[in-house]
């Protein structure tokens, strides 16, 4: 089993970095479902993508993409320091998404065979 860690910093809407990260994660999960262990850690403005009740007018729906990943076994965590700084820590999160810490990110990084940054 290969451990792959995605660290996403980009804001969920405004450019396509966040969307591209989720597309790649979903593709890896689909192609190699029994061979990979995916973890995603959202930092900076990316933490906004982990909130529940998103209703984008058109185009891609990041909350749904994250929920698909978690249902398929991927771990998704939001940086606690980043959510605190943005006043988001007490808001409802997308299904399967949790608040995480830098300690967890450090552990995930050491355990990862590959780290992908967006």
N, C-alpha and C positions, 0 to 999 in steps of 0.2 A: 504494500500500500504506500503510495507516494503522498506526502503531505505538501499541499500547495496553499500558500498564504497570499491573499490579495490585501494590500493596504491602499485604501482609496481616500484621497484628500479633496478631490474636486467637488464643487457644488453639484447637487443632483440635476439641476436644470440650468441652462445657460450655455453650456457647451456639451460635447458628447463624450467626455472622458469617463464620467460615471457610468453612462449607458454602455460604452464600449467595454468597460471592466465587467459589467454584469453579463453582457453578451458572451464574452470569452469564458467567464465562469460557468454559465449555463451550457455552453458548447463542450467544455471539458467534462462537466458532470454527465452530459448526455453520452458522449463518446467513450468515456472511461469510468462509468458509474461504479464499477466494482474494484477499480484500481487506484482511485484517488480519494483523499480526505481533504475537502475544501474548507478553508476558513477565510472569512472576510472581516477586516477591521476597518471601520469608517472613522476618519478623523477630520478635524477642521470643519469646513462647511459641508462635507459629505455626510455628517451626522443627520442633516435634515432629511436625507433620503430614507432614513430608518423610521420616520414617523408614520403613524397610522392616519387614515382618512385623507390620503392624497387624492386629488381629483384633477389630474391634468386635462386641459381642454382638448388636446389632440396629441397624436404621436405616442411615444412609448410611456408605459406606466411602471415606474421604478419600484414602487411598493409591491406590485404584483410579482415582479421579477425576483425581488428579495424573498418574498414568501414562497415562491416556487423553489428557490434554492434551499431554504430552510426545511421545507417539506421533504426534499430529496436528501436531507442529511447534512447540509452545509451549516457551519456555525457562523452567525453574523453578530458582531458586537459593535457598539458605538462607544467611542472614547468618552469616558465619564467627565474628564476635565473639559472636553469640547462641548458636551451637552450642558454642563453647568454654566460655562461661559456664555452660552446662547440662551439660557433660560428654558431648556428643553427637557431636563432630566425627569420632571414629573408628568410630562405629556405622554399620551398613549403611543405605544410603539407598534410597528407592523408585526403581524403574527410571526413568532419565532425569533424576533430580534431582541437582543438584550443589551444592557449597559455593561461595558467592560472597563478594565483598568490598564494602565501602562504596564503593570506587572504581568498581566495576562498576555499582552502584546509581546513583551519580552520573551515569555515562555514559548508562545506560538512561533516567534521568529527563530529561536534556537532549535525548535522541533521541526521546522519546515525544511523540506528538501529544495523548494523553490519559493522565492518571495517575488511577487509581481506588484509594482507600484503604479497607481494611476492618479 
